[in-house]
Amino acid sequence: MNFRRVLIPLLLLVLGAHQAAAQVSVDLRFGKSSFLHGEPIPITVSLTNLTGRDLKFQGTTESAWIDFIVNSTRGVPLTAVSKPAFGAVVIPAGKTVAKTVDLASLYSFRELGNFSVYSIVRLPGQGHRGYQSRRHLFTVSSAKPHWSQVVGVPGKPGKTHEYRLIQFTGDTKNQLYAQVADAKTGAVIRTHHLGEVLMFREPTVTIDGDLTMHVLYLITPTFWGHARINPEGKFLGRDLYKPTNAGDPKLAKNTAGKVITVGGILYDAKAEAEARAKERKASDRPAFIYE
């Protein structure tokens, strides 16, 4: 057997894979670096193909073509509870493709604290080798609830969940979160980021007849938010209101036991945009034209 004929093509294949890896840029980005326990942790990975030819990324049943490696600040790796479900992707030469994944769906952050994450992208033929992004640091924290209430879970006798309203500073501004936890174990079921909050007006919370949690809070000096979360932790939506000359909006129960917002004007973004467009069209007319 001529080992030279076998060895040279093998070396060329390895060298080609190494060169391709060196010409693939992998970048990770967070929208923020501080997260409340239970909320999604979205991270975006961007791949730029600088090889001069199209590349196809495709995993196998044993190995995905992209992995995220998460470690605590003590250097202890976290065990993934699932793999990112990325299908085959073709990146044309010179192009960039970005994918976003929720790290909280891949790892169970039972212990809070500081963490680091990096990704490994495997090119075709690389096996377990790959190209590594730089590390990013992030924090998963808990916070004392601003308000809490235990409720039953409809359709599940004996099951109780705890609603929590949490103010969390995070990276910079005050943020408001609605959290649902198991009342017996304290395990967080779901955390929803409601957005920025101005605390010079206290958020108010009301539970309706269906045991849905309603939160009314000040987002900006001219906008209030009315968010709704059910006992299972599902986010049911949010409406925006403007205050009136009579004062701030308030939560109230109607005769049917439903919670509504009174004393405010429901904000319709589409209608307001149309109104502004009409105003611009009118102002664009020459001053010497009269009706």
Secondary structure in CASP SS format (residue, H / E / C, confidence):
PFRMAT SS
TARGET T0000
AUTHOR 0000-0000-0000
METHOD secondary structure of the structure
MODEL  1
M C 1.00
N C 1.00
F H 1.00
R H 1.00
R H 1.00
V H 1.00
L H 1.00
I H 1.00
P H 1.00
L H 1.00
L H 1.00
L H 1.00
L H 1.00
V H 1.00
L H 1.00
G H 1.00
A H 1.00
H H 1.00
Q H 1.00
A H 1.00
A H 1.00
A H 1.00
Q C 1.00
V E 1.00
S E 1.00
V E 1.00
D E 1.00
L E 1.00
R E 1.00
F E 1.00
G C 1.00
K C 1.00
S C 1.00
S E 1.00
F E 1.00
L E 1.00
H C 1.00
G C 1.00
E C 1.00
P C 1.00
I C 1.00
P E 1.00
I E 1.00
T E 1.00
V E 1.00
S E 1.00
L E 1.00
T E 1.00
N E 1.00
L C 1.00
T C 1.00
G C 1.00
R C 1.00
D C 1.00
L E 1.00
K E 1.00
F E 1.00
Q C 1.00
G C 1.00
T C 1.00
T C 1.00
E C 1.00
S C 1.00
A C 1.00
W C 1.00
I E 1.00
D E 1.00
F E 1.00
I E 1.00
V E 1.00
N E 1.00
S E 1.00
T C 1.00
R C 1.00
G C 1.00
V C 1.00
P E 1.00
L C 1.00
T C 1.00
A E 1.00
V C 1.00
S C 1.00
K C 1.00
P C 1.00
A C 1.00
F C 1.00
G C 1.00
A C 1.00
V E 1.00
V E 1.00
I E 1.00
P C 1.00
A C 1.00
G C 1.00
K C 1.00
T E 1.00
V E 1.00
A E 1.00
K E 1.00
T E 1.00
V E 1.00
D E 1.00
L H 1.00
A H 1.00
S H 1.00
L H 1.00
Y E 1.00
S C 1.00
F C 1.00
R C 1.00
E C 1.00
L C 1.00
G E 1.00
N E 1.00
F E 1.00
S E 1.00
V E 1.00
Y E 1.00
S E 1.00
I E 1.00
V E 1.00
R C 1.00
L C 1.00
P C 1.00
G C 1.00
Q C 1.00
G C 1.00
H C 1.00
R C 1.00
G C 1.00
Y E 1.00
Q E 1.00
S C 1.00
R C 1.00
R C 1.00
H E 1.00
L E 1.00
F E 1.00
T E 1.00
V E 1.00
S E 1.00
S C 1.00
A C 1.00
K C 1.00
P C 1.00
H C 1.00
W E 1.00
S E 1.00
Q E 1.00
V E 1.00
V E 1.00
G E 1.00
V E 1.00
P C 1.00
G C 1.00
K E 1.00
P E 1.00
G E 1.00
K E 1.00
T E 1.00
H E 1.00
E E 1.00
Y E 1.00
R E 1.00
L E 1.00
I E 1.00
Q E 1.00
F E 1.00
T C 1.00
G C 1.00
D C 1.00
T C 1.00
K C 1.00
N C 1.00
Q E 1.00
L E 1.00
Y E 1.00
A E 1.00
Q E 1.00
V E 1.00
A E 1.00
D E 1.00
A C 1.00
K C 1.00
T C 1.00
G C 1.00
A C 1.00
V E 1.00
I E 1.00
R E 1.00
T E 1.00
H E 1.00
H E 1.00
L E 1.00
G E 1.00
E E 1.00
V C 1.00
L C 1.00
M C 1.00
F C 1.00
R C 1.00
E C 1.00
P C 1.00
T E 1.00
V E 1.00
T E 1.00
I E 1.00
D C 1.00
G C 1.00
D C 1.00
L C 1.00
T C 1.00
M E 1.00
H E 1.00
V E 1.00
L E 1.00
Y E 1.00
L E 1.00
I E 1.00
T E 1.00
P C 1.00
T C 1.00
F E 1.00
W E 1.00
G E 1.00
H E 1.00
A E 1.00
R E 1.00
I E 1.00
N C 1.00
P C 1.00
E C 1.00
G C 1.00
K C 1.00
F E 1.00
L E 1.00
G E 1.00
R E 1.00
D E 1.00
L E 1.00
Y E 1.00
K E 1.00
P E 1.00
T E 1.00
N C 1.00
A C 1.00
G E 1.00
D C 1.00
P C 1.00
K E 1.00
L E 1.00
A E 1.00
K E 1.00
N C 1.00
T C 1.00
A C 1.00
G C 1.00
K C 1.00
V E 1.00
I E 1.00
T E 1.00
V E 1.00
G C 1.00
G E 1.00
I E 1.00
L E 1.00
Y C 1.00
D C 1.00
A H 1.00
K H 1.00
A H 1.00
E H 1.00
A H 1.00
E H 1.00
A H 1.00
R H 1.00
A H 1.00
K H 1.00
E H 1.00
R H 1.00
K H 1.00
A H 1.00
S H 1.00
D C 1.00
R C 1.00
P C 1.00
A C 1.00
F C 1.00
I C 1.00
Y C 1.00
E C 1.00
END
